[in-house]
């Protein structure tokens, strides 16, 4: 992520997810960094244990870039966490 990367990295290191989200959400679908922005948003939601939201962001990332296996791996992790959370045995 060209202009966003340095700022986002600093915010994530400090766990300032609110500011990181603001920057990431400003990336439009037409920008080349859209998939990566959604991937990072998904990781933030996952870290906050909001697995449903994380799944949504990972789905956006995989739809925008179907060739990145890491996006699909995290999507699977989010689905699994969401399933475990919804049906505790």
Secondary structure, DSSP 8 states (H G I E B T S, - for coil): -TTTHHHHHHHHHTT-HHHHHHHHHT--TTSTTHHHHHHHHHHHHHHTT-HHHHHHHHHHHHHH-TT-HHHHHHHHHHHHHHHHHHS--
